[in-house]
Amino acid sequence: MNLRIWLSLCSLVLFAACSGPGASASISTSPSPTPTSSVAVVEDTGAIKFEVLKEKIITPEMAGVNAGLPVADATFYAQDDGTVLLYFFAQEKGLLSATSSDLINWTIGKRITSNPWGQPRAFGLEDGSVRLYYVTGDGIKSAISKDGLVFKEEKGFRIAKKDVGFEPGAISIVKVGQTYFGYFSELEKPGAPISENGYYLATSTDLLDWEFVGPVTGKNSNSSITGNGKHPFAVLNDFGGVTLYGQGDRQGVSGIIAAVSKDGMNFTDEYVSLSIAGSIPGDPDILQLNGDYFMVYGGFEESFGGFLNIAKGVKEAPGKP
C-alpha cells in the first residue's frame, strides 16, 4: 500500500466509525504567527526548505495501536510553559495527545476524544484557549478548550459540505490584516489520486462564521499553479502574503510542495519544501518555535503502520519542482 492510499484510508476509517459529525483543521501556535528571517531564504522565495530531523517520533506501538495500523494527522500547539502539545489520530483509539520539550522525545498523554474528529488542526486564541477544527463527512466543525485537553464541541459547522459543494478536508488558518484566511482541499478518497482542484479559501472575522471564496490553486482556479494538492498548512511569509505547504505531485516529485502568494489569494510560485527518496511525506503541520520552523508529517510502512516524523527548516533555498 502506498502512502497516498493509506493517508486517504486513514481519514475515511475515522468516518466509518461514526456517521455523525467528526473531524479537523489547524495553524501553528498563535492566531497571527510572525514571519521570521532566521530561515534566511524565506525573504527571497517566501518558502522554506525542510530536512528530516527525526523519523518515527510517534509510532503505533507508542500509541498502543497494533502494528500495521495508522498513527497520523498531527497538529502542533505550543504551550505557555515551553512544552509543545501534539494532537494526533490513532487507529482504534481516537484523537490522542502527546507532549515534548525538545520535539524529539514525546510522551503520550490524554485521549482527547474517541469521537470521529478527523484531521485536527489546533488554533491558539488570544485569551489562551485552544480551538480545534476538525472534519466530518458533512463539513468542518470545531471544539474549544481552556486547558488544551478538555474540549467542548461548538454548535454548527464552520464550513458545511452543502455550502461548498464538496467534502472539505483539514483547514489551516492565518490572520491577514484583520481577516482570518482558512485554506483547505477536498477530502481524500481511498485509492483516489490527489485532487487536481488544489486548494480553496474561506474568510472570517471571528473564526466561527466563514464565507467561501473559492479555489486559489488547481485546475479550476485563476492561478498559474494548476497542479494537484491536499491537506495544506498556511504560514505567513515575508512578502506579506501566505505560503501553503501541502502534499502534491510535480514532474516526478511527490512530497511537500510550497505554493507562495503575496496577498493570500493569488498564488504565483511554488517550491519543493520536503522530498524524501523512497518515501512520500504527507499531511504537514508547521510550528514556529524560538526562531526556527519545524514540520510534523506522516509516513507509512505496510508492516509497521503509520507514524509521525519531524523535520526542521534550513537556510538552503528550496528548489523549483
C-alpha positions in Angstrom: 0.0 0.0 0.0 1.5 3.4 -0.9 1.4 6.4 1.4 -1.1 8.3 -0.6 -3.6 5.5 -0.5 -3.0 4.9 3.2 -3.5 8.6 4.1 -6.8 8.6 2.3 -7.8 5.4 4.0 -7.0 6.6 7.5 -9.2 9.6 7.0 -12.2 7.5 5.9 -11.6 4.8 8.6 -12.2 7.6 11.0 -15.5 8.5 9.4 -16.6 4.8 9.2 -16.5 4.6 13.0 -19.4 7.0 13.3 -21.8 8.6 10.8 -22.3 11.7 12.8 -20.0 14.8 12.9 -16.3 14.5 13.5 -13.1 15.9 12.1 -10.2 18.5 11.8 -8.2 21.7 11.0 -5.1 23.9 12.1 -2.5 26.7 12.2 0.8 26.9 14.0 0.9 28.3 17.6 -1.0 31.6 17.5 -3.7 33.3 15.6 -1.2 35.5 13.8 2.3 34.0 13.7 5.1 36.5 12.9 7.3 35.8 9.9 11.0 35.3 10.8 14.2 35.8 8.8 16.0 33.1 10.9 15.5 30.9 7.8 17.1 33.5 5.6 15.8 32.3 2.2 12.2 32.9 3.3 12.8 36.5 2.4 13.9 35.6 -1.1 11.5 32.8 -2.0 8.6 33.1 0.5 9.1 29.3 1.1 11.1 27.1 3.5 13.1 24.0 2.7 12.8 21.3 5.4 15.1 18.4 6.1 14.3 15.4 8.2 15.3 15.9 11.9 14.0 12.5 13.2 11.7 9.8 11.9 9.1 7.9 13.9 8.8 10.3 16.8 5.4 8.7 17.5 4.7 5.1 16.4 1.8 2.7 16.6 3.5 0.9 19.5 3.9 4.1 21.4 0.2 5.0 20.9 -1.0 1.4 21.8 -2.0 0.7 18.3 -1.5 -2.7 16.6 1.4 -2.9 14.0 0.2 -2.1 10.5 -2.4 0.4 11.7 -2.2 4.2 11.3 -1.0 6.9 13.5 -1.5 10.1 11.5 -2.9 13.6 11.1 -0.9 15.5 13.7 -1.2 19.2 14.7 1.1 21.3 17.0 0.3 23.6 19.8 3.0 25.5 21.8 2.1 25.9 25.5 3.0 28.7 27.8 5.3 26.5 29.9 7.6 26.0 26.9 6.4 22.5 26.1 4.7 21.5 22.9 1.4 19.7 22.7 0.6 17.5 19.8 -2.8 16.2 18.8 -3.0 13.1 16.5 -5.2 10.3 15.3 -4.5 6.8 16.4 -6.5 3.9 14.8 -9.0 2.3 17.2 -8.1 4.9 19.9 -9.4 8.2 18.5 -7.7 11.6 19.0 -4.8 11.4 21.4 -2.3 14.0 22.7 1.4 13.9 23.4 3.9 16.4 24.9 7.5 17.2 24.3 10.1 19.8 25.4 12.5 19.1 22.5 10.2 17.9 19.6 12.3 14.7 19.5 11.2 12.8 22.6 7.4 12.6 23.1 5.3 11.4 26.0 1.8 10.1 25.1 -0.8 11.8 27.1 -4.6 12.2 27.5 -7.1 10.9 25.0 -8.9 14.0 23.7 -11.9 12.2 22.3 -12.9 8.8 20.8 -15.4 10.7 18.6 -14.5 10.8 14.8 -12.7 14.2 14.8 -10.6 13.7 11.7 -7.6 15.7 10.5 -7.4 18.0 13.6 -5.8 21.5 13.4 -5.1 23.5 16.6 -5.5 27.3 16.7 -4.4 29.3 19.7 -6.7 32.1 20.7 -5.7 35.4 22.3 -7.3 34.5 25.7 -5.1 31.5 26.0 -7.7 28.9 25.0 -7.3 26.4 22.1 -9.8 25.8 19.3 -9.6 22.5 17.4 -11.0 22.5 13.9 -11.8 19.0 12.5 -13.6 17.4 9.5 -16.6 15.2 9.1 -18.2 13.8 6.0 -20.6 16.8 6.2 -18.0 19.6 6.7 -15.7 21.3 9.1 -16.6 21.7 12.8 -14.8 22.9 15.9 -14.3 22.4 19.6 -12.8 24.7 22.2 -10.7 24.2 25.4 -9.3 26.3 28.1 -6.5 23.9 29.0 -5.8 22.2 25.7 -7.1 18.9 26.9 -10.8 19.1 27.7 -12.7 20.2 24.7 -16.3 21.3 24.3 -17.9 21.0 20.8 -19.2 24.2 19.3 -22.5 24.3 17.6 -23.0 24.1 13.8 -20.4 23.8 11.0 -17.6 26.2 10.3 -17.8 25.2 6.7 -20.5 22.8 5.5 -20.4 20.4 2.6 -23.8 21.7 1.4 -22.4 25.2 1.1 -19.3 24.5 -0.9 -20.5 21.5 -3.0 -17.9 19.0 -1.9 -16.5 17.3 1.3 -13.8 19.7 2.7 -10.6 18.3 4.3 -8.4 19.8 7.0 -8.4 23.6 7.3 -5.4 25.8 8.2 -5.8 29.4 9.3 -3.7 32.5 9.3 -4.7 36.2 10.0 -4.0 38.5 7.1 -4.7 42.1 8.3 -7.9 41.9 10.2 -9.3 38.9 8.4 -8.7 35.2 9.0 -7.9 33.2 5.9 -8.7 29.5 6.0 -7.3 27.1 3.4 -8.4 23.5 2.7 -8.6 20.9 -0.1 -11.2 18.3 -1.0 -11.3 15.4 1.4 -9.1 12.5 0.1 -10.8 9.3 -1.0 -9.3 5.8 -0.6 -7.2 4.8 -3.6 -8.0 8.1 -5.5 -5.3 10.4 -6.8 -4.7 13.8 -5.1 -7.4 16.2 -6.4 -6.4 18.4 -9.3 -8.7 21.1 -7.9 -6.0 22.1 -5.4 -6.7 24.5 -2.6 -9.7 26.6 -1.6 -10.1 29.7 0.5 -12.7 30.9 3.0 -12.5 34.0 5.1 -13.8 35.0 8.6 -13.7 37.9 11.1 -14.5 35.8 14.2 -13.2 32.2 13.4 -16.7 30.8 13.6 -18.6 32.2 10.6 -16.9 31.6 7.3 -17.5 32.9 3.8 -16.4 30.6 1.0 -14.3 32.5 -1.6 -13.4 29.6 -4.0 -10.3 27.9 -5.5 -6.9 29.7 -5.2 -4.8 26.9 -6.9 -5.7 23.9 -9.1 -7.2 23.4 -12.5 -10.4 25.4 -11.8 -8.6 28.4 -10.3 -7.3 31.6 -11.9 -3.8 30.7 -10.5 -0.8 29.8 -12.6 -0.4 26.9 -10.2 -2.7 24.3 -11.7 -1.1 21.1 -10.1 -2.8 18.9 -7.5 -2.6 19.4 -3.7 -4.1 18.2 -0.5 -4.0 18.9 3.3 -2.5 22.4 3.1 -0.9 24.2 6.0 -0.7 28.0 5.9 2.2 30.2 7.1 2.6 33.9 6.7 5.5 34.8 4.6 7.9 37.8 4.3 6.1 39.2 1.3 3.0 40.0 3.4 1.2 37.0 1.9 0.7 33.3 2.6 2.6 30.2 1.7 0.7 26.9 1.6 2.6 23.7 2.3 0.8 20.5 1.2 1.3 17.1 -0.4 1.5 17.2 -4.2 3.0 15.6 -7.3 5.2 17.7 -9.6 7.2 16.3 -12.6 8.2 13.1 -10.9 8.5 14.6 -7.4 6.0 13.6 -4.7 6.4 15.5 -1.5 5.5 18.7 0.3 5.1 21.4 -2.2 5.0 25.1 -1.1 2.7 27.5 -3.0 3.6 31.2 -2.5 1.4 34.3 -2.6 2.0 38.0 -1.8 -1.6 38.6 -0.7 -3.0 35.3 0.4 -5.2 35.0 -2.7 -3.1 35.0 -5.8 -0.6 32.1 -5.7 2.1 32.5 -8.3 5.2 30.5 -7.4 5.9 27.0 -5.9 8.8 25.2 -4.5 9.7 21.7 -3.3 9.7 22.1 0.5 10.3 18.5 1.5 11.2 15.5 -0.7 12.4 12.1 0.6 13.8 9.4 -1.6 11.8 6.2 -1.3 9.0 7.9 0.8 6.2 10.3 0.3 5.7 12.8 3.2 2.2 13.9 3.8 -0.2 15.9 6.0 2.2 18.6 7.2 1.7 20.9 10.2 4.2 23.6 10.9 5.3 25.2 14.2 7.5 28.3 14.6 9.5 28.0 17.8 12.4 30.1 19.0 13.1 31.5 15.6 13.0 28.1 13.8 10.4 26.3 11.8 9.5 22.6 12.5 7.2 20.4 10.4 5.4 17.2 11.7 4.4 15.0 8.8 3.1 11.4 8.3 4.9 8.3 7.0 3.8 4.7 6.4 5.4 1.3 6.1 3.0 -1.5 5.3 4.2 -4.0 8.0 4.9 -1.3 10.6 1.9 1.0 10.1 1.6 4.8 10.1 3.9 7.0 12.1 4.9 10.6 12.7 8.2 12.3 11.8 9.7 15.7 12.5 11.6 18.0 10.0 13.4 21.3 10.6 13.6 24.3 8.3 17.1 25.0 6.9 18.8 28.1 5.3 19.2 26.5 1.9 16.8 27.7 -0.6 14.1 25.3 -1.8 14.2 24.3 -5.4 11.6 24.6 -8.1 9.6 21.5 -8.9 
